[in-house]
């Protein structure tokens, strides 16, 4: 069961769509150092670097990838994505926030990629799904 704070948080419509168009990039594990060096040059206020044993993942604006990506011949890239950021500082003990949001978007047939920061959550959705995602969030918020 979700935390009783979830509906109240959602009713405030704490989300916004970031203006950038993003690319999701997969790199081989051997690209860890060059990926970290490239990531250090990203100027966007929203970007992500994930290191896993079998893949390095970057999420960054398309315009920045257009410049940085030239150094990565083996990159797998998918775009365009848009980021929906939940601007409320979500309590670390909040249970069910992403579950409620994910369920609403699944019912709207919107695939999502969740990105969680220290206090804020974000969703990446393909640009073509953005209108349906925003409609689903409005319905979830009671609108």
N, C-alpha and C positions, 0 to 999 in steps of 0.2 A: 504494500500500500504506500502511496506517495505521502510525503510530508505535508501536513496541513498548510504550510507556508507557500507551497507551489502555486495553487490557484491565485492567491493574493499577489504573488510576484508577477505572474503572467498577466494579471488584470491591468498592471501598470504599463504593459506593452514595452518591456525594457530592451527591445531589440532595435538594431539599425542595420541597414545594408551598407557595407563598406563600398566606397566608390570604385575601387580598383577591380580589374578583372585579373583573376589569379590562374596560375599554372601549377599543376601537381607534377613533380618530377621524381622519377625513380633512377637512382644511380647504383652501380655495383659497389659492394663493400670496400673495394680497394680505392674508391674515390673519396674516402672519408676526409683526408687532409685537404685536398683541393676543394671539396664541398664546404668545409668549415672556413677556408680562406675566402671563397666566393660569398658565403653567407655573411661574413664580416663586412662585406662591401654593400650589402643590401641597405637601402635607405628608407624603405617603406616602414611605416609604424606597425604593420602587421605582416609577419612572415614566420615561417616555422622550419626547423631543421630537426629531423628525427634520425637517430642512428640505431639500426637494428643489426643483428648478426648477418643477415643476408641481403640487406637493402639500406641505402641511404635515401631519405625522402626529404625533398624541399618543397615548400609551398611559398610562392612569392609572386609579386605582380608580373604580368606578362611582359611589360616593358623592361623590367629589370632582367628577366630571364632572356629576353632577346639579346641583351648585351653579354650577360654572364654565361649563357648556355653555349656560346661558341667554343668554350674550352672543354666541353663534355660531349665527345663523339658518341658514347654509348648510352646516352640518356634516353629514358622513356618519358615522354611528356604528354599530359592530357590537359586540355583547356577548352573553353574558358569556364572557370568556376567563379562564383560570387560568394563572399563571406557575409554571413548574418552573425552579427556580434550581439551578445546579450550583455548590455552595458551595466546591469546591476551587479554589485559585488555580492556574489552568491556565497552564503555561509558554507564553510567546509563540511559541516554536518548535515547539509541539506540532502534529503533522499528523494529520488524520483523526478528531479527536474528534467534531466535529459530523457528519461524514460517517457515522460508525458509529452515532451516535444517530439521525440522520435516516433512515438505511436501516432500522433496527429499527422506527421509528415508521411509516415508509412501508409496510413489510410488514404492519403492524397496521392499515393504512388510517387513520392518524391524521394529519390535516393539521397542519402546524406553521408558526409564524412565529419565526424565530431572532432573538434580541436578544443582541448581544455587547457586553460592557463591556471595560474595560482588562484585567482578569484573570479575569473570570468570564463564563460563558455562561448564557443563559436561553432558555427556549422558552415561547411563548404557544400554548396549545391551547384550543380551545373547551371549555367546561365539560363538555359532554356526552361529549367524547372523553377526559376525564381518566382514568377507570378503565383504559381500553385503553392509554393512554400509559404509565401506571405499571406495568401488567402487562408491556408490551414492554420497559421499562427493566429491570425485575427479571429478565426472561429474558436480556437482553443482559448483565447483570451476573453471570449464572451462577446465578440463583436459581430 
